[in-house]
């Protein structure tokens, strides 16, 4: 697959739909595509728990089209995908805890709705190119490091299982119906417009909020767990490269960083940057330990 960022001309005047486009990654992608001269349609349900926020596109709201719709609404999606060149399929339920507390909603959004979108594209816009936002959560606890795309999948919660199914629907429709699709398995993404009021998208968000508000960061476990992080601009680059390259069709790619950091070291780094703050290492709460 090509590894260089496509020139802006590749997307100029192209018609692009971004599901989950008012969220963290989607809004950053919308900003980039507007700068490239694309015609951008942002679709978002604005369900408060899922991260969409009109503030995220405030400075480009007159340069994009915004449709408040839910990807579970078959009739809306049937209309919205028609005539589009690219679909960046970023809408999803991302909270692992929420998926365990309400598994059916997670199933509807991360699995059934994805199949519905693909069926809609098959019947009403089979030439569209789709880039799906997957997750590293499908691997569960790794058997070896670094984790490559051949690693066995053994997700540890409902969210991981449904995201895995949603991803493979995209690959299946690429292979069987020729609906050009690929998937990027994202890890912890951070940067401007990230959700910080809770941990529904990434624990780093709530840690940043706690640093800013003077709360103590709580590190579960022993603090030795390793995590890698992707800056949002790098994720946007990967999305655009995947969209522009037909070599990516039918493929799955991990997005990660070669230099992981322990949770304890990360907490210390945030405190050092902020020049204030504190953290404590505590056992996993019973509802999260398993």
C-alpha positions in Angstrom: 0.0 0.0 0.0 1.2 3.6 -0.6 2.6 5.1 2.5 2.8 8.8 1.4 0.0 11.2 2.0 -2.1 11.8 -1.2 -2.0 15.3 -2.6 -5.0 17.5 -1.7 -6.0 17.4 -5.3 -7.0 13.7 -4.8 -10.0 14.9 -2.7 -10.8 18.2 -4.3 -14.4 18.4 -5.3 -15.0 14.9 -4.2 -18.2 14.2 -2.3 -17.4 12.8 1.2 -19.6 11.5 4.0 -18.2 11.1 7.5 -20.4 9.2 10.0 -19.7 10.3 13.5 -18.4 13.5 11.9 -19.1 15.7 14.9 -16.9 13.6 17.2 -13.2 13.8 18.0 -11.7 12.0 15.0 -14.5 12.8 12.5 -14.4 16.5 13.1 -10.6 16.6 12.7 -11.0 14.7 9.4 -13.7 17.2 8.3 -11.3 20.1 8.9 -8.6 18.4 6.8 -11.0 17.6 3.9 -12.4 21.1 3.8 -8.9 22.4 3.5 -8.4 20.0 0.6 -11.5 21.3 -1.2 -13.8 18.3 -0.7 -17.5 18.6 -0.4 -18.1 17.2 3.1 -21.3 15.9 4.6 -21.0 15.3 8.3 -23.5 12.8 9.8 -23.9 12.5 13.6 -26.6 11.5 16.0 -25.5 13.9 18.7 -26.4 11.4 21.3 -24.6 13.0 24.3 -22.8 9.8 25.5 -21.1 9.2 22.1 -19.0 12.4 21.8 -20.6 14.4 18.9 -20.4 18.1 19.5 -21.3 21.0 17.2 -18.5 23.0 18.8 -16.0 20.7 17.1 -16.9 22.2 13.6 -17.8 25.7 14.7 -15.1 27.3 12.5 -16.1 25.3 9.4 -19.8 24.9 9.8 -20.6 27.2 6.8 -18.2 25.1 4.6 -19.8 21.7 5.3 -23.2 20.1 5.3 -24.4 18.7 8.6 -27.1 16.1 9.0 -28.3 15.0 12.4 -29.1 11.4 11.8 -28.4 8.0 13.4 -26.6 5.3 11.5 -29.3 2.9 12.7 -31.8 4.9 10.6 -31.9 2.9 7.4 -34.0 5.3 5.4 -31.7 8.3 6.3 -28.5 6.4 5.4 -30.1 5.2 2.2 -30.5 8.8 1.1 -27.3 10.2 2.5 -24.8 7.7 0.8 -26.1 8.3 -2.7 -23.7 10.1 -5.0 -20.8 10.0 -2.5 -17.2 9.2 -3.5 -15.9 8.3 -0.1 -17.4 7.1 3.2 -15.4 7.4 6.3 -17.3 5.2 8.7 -16.4 6.5 12.1 -19.7 6.3 14.0 -19.8 3.8 16.8 -20.3 3.1 20.5 -16.8 3.2 22.0 -17.3 2.6 25.7 -16.3 -0.8 26.8 -18.2 -0.5 30.1 -21.3 0.7 28.4 -21.2 -2.2 26.0 -21.3 -4.6 29.0 -24.1 -2.7 30.7 -26.2 -2.3 27.6 -25.1 -5.0 25.1 -28.0 -4.6 22.8 -27.4 -1.0 22.0 -23.8 -1.8 21.3 -24.9 -4.6 19.0 -27.3 -2.3 17.1 -24.7 0.5 16.5 -21.4 -1.5 16.1 -22.8 -4.5 14.3 -26.3 -4.3 12.8 -26.0 -0.7 11.7 -22.7 -1.5 9.9 -24.3 -4.3 8.0 -27.2 -2.0 7.1 -24.8 0.7 5.8 -23.0 -1.8 3.6 -26.3 -3.1 2.2 -27.3 0.4 1.5 -24.1 1.1 -0.4 -24.4 -2.2 -2.3 -27.9 -1.2 -3.6 -27.6 2.5 -4.0 -23.9 3.4 -4.4 -21.7 0.4 -5.1 -18.8 2.5 -6.4 -18.2 4.2 -3.0 -14.9 3.7 -1.1 -15.3 3.0 2.6 -12.8 3.3 5.4 -13.9 1.8 8.6 -12.6 2.7 12.1 -11.9 -0.5 13.8 -10.2 -1.0 17.2 -7.2 -2.8 18.7 -9.7 -4.1 21.3 -10.4 -7.0 19.1 -7.1 -8.5 20.1 -7.8 -8.5 23.8 -4.8 -9.3 26.0 -1.9 -9.8 23.5 -0.2 -13.2 23.1 2.9 -11.5 21.8 4.4 -8.0 21.1 4.3 -6.2 18.9 0.8 -7.2 17.9 0.6 -7.6 14.1 -2.4 -8.2 11.9 -2.0 -11.9 12.0 -2.5 -12.0 15.8 -5.4 -14.1 16.9 -8.6 -12.2 17.8 -10.0 -12.8 21.3 -11.9 -9.7 22.4 -12.7 -9.4 26.1 -16.0 -7.5 26.0 -19.1 -7.0 24.0 -17.7 -3.9 22.3 -14.7 -5.8 21.0 -16.9 -8.6 19.7 -19.3 -6.3 17.9 -16.5 -4.1 16.5 -14.9 -7.2 15.2 -18.1 -8.3 13.4 -18.7 -4.8 12.0 -15.1 -4.8 10.6 -15.4 -8.2 9.0 -18.7 -7.2 7.3 -16.7 -4.5 5.5 -14.1 -7.0 4.4 -16.7 -9.5 3.3 -18.6 -6.9 1.2 -15.3 -5.9 -0.4 -14.4 -9.5 -1.3 -17.9 -10.7 -2.3 -19.7 -7.6 -3.7 -16.7 -5.4 -4.7 -17.7 -2.6 -2.3 -14.2 -1.2 -1.8 -13.6 -1.2 1.9 -10.7 -1.4 4.4 -10.4 -1.1 8.2 -7.9 0.6 10.5 -7.6 -0.8 14.0 -7.1 2.3 16.1 -5.5 2.4 19.5 -5.5 5.4 22.0 -5.9 8.5 19.9 -5.4 11.9 21.4 -5.3 15.6 20.3 -7.5 18.6 19.8 -11.2 18.1 20.2 -10.8 14.8 22.1 -13.5 14.0 24.7 -12.2 14.8 28.2 -15.3 14.8 30.4 -15.4 11.1 30.9 -13.6 7.9 29.9 -16.0 6.7 27.2 -13.6 7.2 24.4 -10.2 6.9 26.0 -8.9 6.9 29.6 -6.4 9.6 28.6 -9.3 12.1 28.2 -10.5 11.8 31.8 -6.9 11.9 33.0 -6.4 15.2 31.3 -9.6 16.6 32.8 -8.4 15.5 36.3 -5.1 17.1 35.8 -6.7 20.4 34.7 -9.3 20.4 37.6 -6.8 19.4 40.3 -8.3 15.9 40.9 -6.1 13.0 41.6 -5.5 10.6 38.7 -6.5 7.0 39.6 -4.4 4.3 38.0 -6.0 0.9 38.1 -3.9 -2.2 38.6 -0.1 -2.0 39.2 0.5 0.8 36.7 2.8 -1.3 34.6 0.3 -1.9 31.8 1.8 -0.6 28.5 -0.2 1.5 26.1 0.7 3.2 22.8 -0.8 6.4 21.5 -1.5 8.0 18.1 -1.8 11.7 17.6 -5.0 12.5 15.8 -3.2 14.2 12.8 -1.4 10.9 12.2 -4.7 9.0 12.3 -6.2 11.4 9.7 -3.2 10.8 7.5 -3.8 7.1 7.7 -7.5 7.5 6.9 -6.7 9.5 3.8 -4.0 7.2 2.6 -6.3 4.2 3.0 -9.1 6.0 1.1 -6.8 7.1 -1.8 -5.2 3.7 -2.3 -7.0 0.8 -3.9 -4.1 -1.4 -2.7 -5.8 -1.0 0.8 -9.1 -2.6 -0.4 -10.0 -5.6 1.6 -7.1 -5.1 4.0 -6.9 -4.5 7.8 -4.2 -2.3 9.2 -3.1 -1.7 12.8 -2.4 1.9 13.8 0.1 2.0 16.6 3.3 3.5 17.9 6.6 1.6 18.4 7.4 3.2 21.8 4.7 2.3 24.4 4.5 3.8 27.8 3.4 2.4 31.1 0.3 3.9 32.8 2.4 4.9 35.8 5.0 6.7 33.6 2.2 8.4 31.7 0.6 9.7 34.9 4.0 11.1 36.0 4.6 12.7 32.6 1.2 14.5 32.7 1.9 15.8 36.2 5.4 16.9 35.1 4.0 18.8 32.1 1.3 20.4 34.2 3.7 21.2 37.0 1.1 20.1 39.4 -1.1 17.1 40.2 -1.1 13.7 41.9 -1.9 10.1 41.1 -2.6 7.0 43.1 -2.4 3.3 42.1 -5.5 1.4 43.2 -6.9 -2.1 42.6 -9.3 -2.6 39.7 -12.9 -2.0 40.8 -14.8 -5.3 40.9 -17.0 -4.4 37.9 -13.9 -3.8 35.7 -11.5 -6.4 37.0 -12.6 -9.3 34.8 
